Structure formats: structure tokens, C-alpha cells
Amino acid sequence: MLNSDQTEIDLPPTHSESESVFSDCGGGRAGSAEDAGGIGLCAQSRVAEPGEAVKKDLQHLSREERRRRRRATAKYRTAHATRERIRVEAFNMAFAELRKLLPTLPPDKKLSKIEILRLAICYISYLNHVLDV
């Protein structure tokens, strides 16, 4: 689908369009090096690779701006969201394991993360006191 800024000229040429481009370079013989000034094909017939224009656009930007643009891509956001989800799951599993080690009444009482941490501090202090006596 084309944006309002794009035209059909931006698309890669079809076979018939490329023949007309080659004919502008010197009689329709695209493979002749002397017709194209010794470079094989004329500059008009060269089709730029998709990432080449993007690389040229990014070269003039600062390192921070290039980083911001890279992070704005959907692929980067998806990968980041996946990594974050794995990190949060590991974090919650660690709290669940710690919760199993702490004595509470009733034993299956649901505790918040801050309550688990505070209870762990108190329990460690209690165990240190028991060992010192």
C-alpha cells in the first residue's frame, strides 16, 4: 500500500521498465561496460537495496537518536516485552519460593511482596537470636 508521499516510481521497476532504463544508458545493451562508462551498468539502472537508504538516513544522526529509532521498531518492542515478561515471571517465582520458607498463620495466607520481605527480615532476625542464645 502506498503512502500519500510515495508514488509508483518508488517501487522497483518491472522488466519492461528496466529495459527502457537500460536503453537510456546506451542503446539497450545493459551488459556492455564501455556503454556505461566502464562501470558495467549506468547509475540510473542501479536499484538500491531496501536497507541502504535507511542506513544513509541514519548516518547523520547522533548515537542516541539512532538508539531511540531502533527502540521504536515493533520488532524491538516485541523482544523487549518478551524479555520483561520472563524477568517478571522469574521475580514472582523467587517471591513464591521465599514465601514457602516463611512461617505464617494460616500457612496459605496470601502476602504481598513487601509483606514477604518484611516477614523474611523478622524471621532472619529471630533465627539469628535463637542461634546466639
Buried (B, 14 or more C-beta within 10 A) or exposed (E): EEEEEEEEEEEEEEEEEBEEBBEEBBEEEBEBEEBBEEEEBBEEBEEEEEEEEEEEEEEEEEEEEEEEBEEEEEEEEEEEEEEEEEEEEEEEEEBEEBBEEBEBEEEEEEBEEEBBEEBBEEBEEEEEEEEEE
